[in-house]
């Protein structure tokens, strides 16, 4: 799969991950989509490392599931780092 295909996959996976995760994530849609691209790369790398998954096909279910899972992981980590969901003590 080429770079632009993986970029498109990451953008779509980021949007799907944002729809799956409850609540608001910091940064809005633009940051979420960028984090989705990072998550797709992370999911592909982890899938290849742990499950020997082949990420060559854009239309493969395993490619999409790994990209979405990676995007969810990255969004959760980003939310934990930015402190989203914490209450302000006034």
C-alpha contacts under 8 A as a table, 3 or more apart, distances in Angstrom:
res1	aa1	res2	aa2	distance
1	X	5	X	6.22
1	X	6	X	6.68
1	X	55	X	7.13
1	X	56	X	4.66
1	X	57	X	6.08
1	X	58	X	6.59
2	X	5	X	5.28
2	X	6	X	6.28
3	X	6	X	5.14
3	X	7	X	6.10
4	X	7	X	4.83
4	X	8	X	6.13
5	X	8	X	5.13
5	X	9	X	6.08
5	X	58	X	7.04
6	X	9	X	4.88
6	X	10	X	6.06
6	X	37	X	7.82
6	X	40	X	7.56
6	X	41	X	7.87
6	X	58	X	7.80
7	X	10	X	5.09
7	X	11	X	6.28
7	X	37	X	6.06
8	X	11	X	5.13
8	X	12	X	6.28
8	X	37	X	8.00
9	X	12	X	5.29
9	X	13	X	5.94
9	X	37	X	7.42
9	X	40	X	7.16
9	X	58	X	7.54
9	X	64	X	7.55
9	X	67	X	7.41
10	X	13	X	4.93
10	X	14	X	5.91
10	X	33	X	7.33
10	X	34	X	7.85
10	X	36	X	5.03
10	X	37	X	3.78
10	X	38	X	7.13
10	X	39	X	6.98
10	X	40	X	4.92
10	X	41	X	7.55
10	X	67	X	6.66
10	X	71	X	7.75
11	X	14	X	5.18
11	X	15	X	6.38
11	X	33	X	5.07
11	X	34	X	6.90
11	X	36	X	5.67
11	X	37	X	5.60
12	X	15	X	5.11
12	X	16	X	6.25
12	X	33	X	7.58
12	X	36	X	7.55
13	X	16	X	5.05
13	X	17	X	6.00
13	X	36	X	5.80
13	X	37	X	7.54
13	X	40	X	6.94
13	X	64	X	7.26
13	X	67	X	5.97
13	X	68	X	4.79
13	X	71	X	6.46
14	X	17	X	5.00
14	X	18	X	6.14
14	X	32	X	6.04
14	X	33	X	4.85
14	X	34	X	7.42
14	X	35	X	6.62
14	X	36	X	3.53
14	X	37	X	6.67
14	X	39	X	7.50
14	X	40	X	7.98
14	X	68	X	6.83
14	X	71	X	5.60
14	X	72	X	7.66
15	X	18	X	5.13
15	X	19	X	6.38
15	X	29	X	7.78
15	X	32	X	7.17
15	X	33	X	6.15
15	X	36	X	7.18
16	X	19	X	5.07
16	X	20	X	6.24
16	X	68	X	6.96
17	X	20	X	4.99
17	X	21	X	6.14
17	X	36	X	7.53
17	X	68	X	5.95
17	X	69	X	7.73
17	X	71	X	6.03
17	X	72	X	5.29
17	X	75	X	7.85
18	X	21	X	5.36
18	X	22	X	7.87
18	X	25	X	7.78
18	X	32	X	6.99
18	X	72	X	7.67
18	X	75	X	7.95
19	X	22	X	7.42
21	X	72	X	7.44
25	X	28	X	6.64
25	X	32	X	7.67
25	X	75	X	7.64
25	X	79	X	6.36
25	X	84	X	6.83
26	X	31	X	7.98
26	X	79	X	6.78
26	X	82	X	7.37
26	X	84	X	6.52
27	X	30	X	7.05
27	X	31	X	5.20
27	X	32	X	6.82
28	X	31	X	5.86
28	X	32	X	6.24
29	X	32	X	4.93
29	X	33	X	6.01
30	X	33	X	5.25
30	X	34	X	6.34
31	X	34	X	5.07
31	X	35	X	6.03
32	X	35	X	5.01
32	X	36	X	6.01
32	X	75	X	7.22
33	X	36	X	4.77
33	X	37	X	6.45
34	X	37	X	5.20
34	X	38	X	6.55
35	X	38	X	4.97
35	X	39	X	5.95
35	X	71	X	6.65
35	X	74	X	6.46
35	X	75	X	6.65
36	X	39	X	4.79
36	X	40	X	6.01
36	X	67	X	7.98
36	X	68	X	7.74
36	X	70	X	7.76
36	X	71	X	4.66
36	X	72	X	7.83
36	X	74	X	7.43
36	X	75	X	7.67
37	X	40	X	5.07
37	X	41	X	6.40
37	X	71	X	7.30
38	X	41	X	5.22
38	X	42	X	6.15
38	X	70	X	7.94
38	X	71	X	7.05
38	X	74	X	7.36
39	X	42	X	4.82
39	X	43	X	5.85
39	X	67	X	6.32
39	X	68	X	7.33
39	X	69	X	7.56
39	X	70	X	4.21
39	X	71	X	3.74
39	X	72	X	7.14
39	X	73	X	6.99
39	X	74	X	5.45
39	X	75	X	7.95
40	X	43	X	5.02
40	X	44	X	6.00
40	X	66	X	7.09
40	X	67	X	3.96
40	X	68	X	6.64
40	X	69	X	7.94
40	X	70	X	5.47
40	X	71	X	5.82
41	X	44	X	5.12
41	X	45	X	6.05
41	X	67	X	7.11
41	X	70	X	7.47
42	X	45	X	5.10
42	X	46	X	6.01
42	X	67	X	7.59
42	X	70	X	5.48
42	X	71	X	7.81
43	X	46	X	5.17
43	X	47	X	5.79
43	X	66	X	4.81
43	X	67	X	4.94
43	X	68	X	7.45
43	X	69	X	6.32
43	X	70	X	4.01
43	X	71	X	7.28
44	X	47	X	5.05
44	X	48	X	6.06
44	X	53	X	7.88
44	X	55	X	6.33
44	X	63	X	7.22
44	X	66	X	6.07
44	X	67	X	6.28
44	X	70	X	7.65
45	X	48	X	5.23
45	X	49	X	6.08
46	X	49	X	4.93
46	X	50	X	5.75
46	X	51	X	7.71
47	X	50	X	5.41
47	X	51	X	5.20
47	X	52	X	6.25
47	X	53	X	5.28
47	X	54	X	7.97
47	X	66	X	6.42
48	X	51	X	5.65
48	X	52	X	4.26
48	X	53	X	4.62
48	X	54	X	6.51
48	X	55	X	7.57
49	X	52	X	5.73
49	X	53	X	7.78
50	X	53	X	7.93
53	X	62	X	7.51
54	X	57	X	7.61
54	X	63	X	7.52
55	X	58	X	7.58
55	X	62	X	7.83
55	X	63	X	5.47
56	X	63	X	7.97
57	X	60	X	5.41
57	X	63	X	7.03
58	X	63	X	6.76
58	X	64	X	7.77
59	X	63	X	7.39
59	X	64	X	7.61
60	X	63	X	5.26
60	X	64	X	6.58
61	X	64	X	5.21
61	X	65	X	6.12
62	X	65	X	5.08
62	X	66	X	6.00
63	X	66	X	5.36
63	X	67	X	6.13
64	X	67	X	5.08
64	X	68	X	6.07
65	X	68	X	5.19
65	X	69	X	6.00
66	X	69	X	5.06
66	X	70	X	5.98
67	X	70	X	5.12
67	X	71	X	6.13
68	X	71	X	4.98
68	X	72	X	6.16
69	X	72	X	5.11
69	X	73	X	6.25
70	X	73	X	5.10
70	X	74	X	6.22
71	X	74	X	5.11
71	X	75	X	6.06
72	X	75	X	5.08
72	X	76	X	6.07
73	X	76	X	5.16
73	X	77	X	6.18
74	X	77	X	5.13
74	X	78	X	6.00
75	X	78	X	4.99
75	X	79	X	6.02
76	X	79	X	5.05
76	X	80	X	6.18
77	X	80	X	5.04
77	X	81	X	6.11
78	X	81	X	5.11
78	X	82	X	6.05
79	X	82	X	5.25
79	X	83	X	5.93
79	X	84	X	5.17
79	X	85	X	7.86
80	X	83	X	5.12
80	X	84	X	6.42
81	X	84	X	7.88
83	X	86	X	5.95
